[in-house]
Amino acid sequence: MSGDGLSFNYDNVHGGNNGFIYQNQLPEKLIEQYEQRLKDKDAEIAFLKQLLGKK
């Protein structure tokens, strides 16, 4: 079963954890957007520091 980057696999062969294996798979586009937001945050912090006269 999977959807929205999350997948749940059922594997009862190895036992333990009630046979469920949880995997978190983020779509590449979501990762790119996250990285861009981090860059934007860093740029905004640098700009605000400049306004305050800090370097």
N, C-alpha and C positions, 0 to 999 in steps of 0.2 A: 504494500500500500504506500502511495507517495502523493505529494502535492505541495506546491509552494516551496520547493527546495528542501522539504523534509521527507525522509523516507523511513519506513518501518519495515523491517524484514523479519519474518518468522522462521526461526531455525531451532527445532527441538532436538536435533541430532546430538549436539554437544551438551545439552542440559544446562541448568543454571539460568538465572534471570528469567525464569518462566518461558524461555525460548525466544525472547524478544531481543533484537539488536536494534539500537537507535542510531541513525546516522543523520548528521546535519550537513546538508550540501547546499551552500549558498550559490545562487546563480551568479555568473561572472559579471553581469550588468550591475547587480546589487553591490558587489565588491568594488567595482569601478566608481559607483556613486559614493560609497563610503569613503574611499580614498580621496575623491575630489572634495568632499565636505571637510576632510581633515586639512587639505591644502588651503581651502577657503578660510578655515578657522585660523590657521597659522598666519595667513595674509592679513586678516582682520586684527589679530593681536599685534602684529608688527606695525600696522597703521595706527592703532590706538596708542601704542607705546611712543610712536613718533610724535603724535599730537601732544602727548604728555611730556615730551622732551627727554624720553628715555631711549637708550639704545641697547 
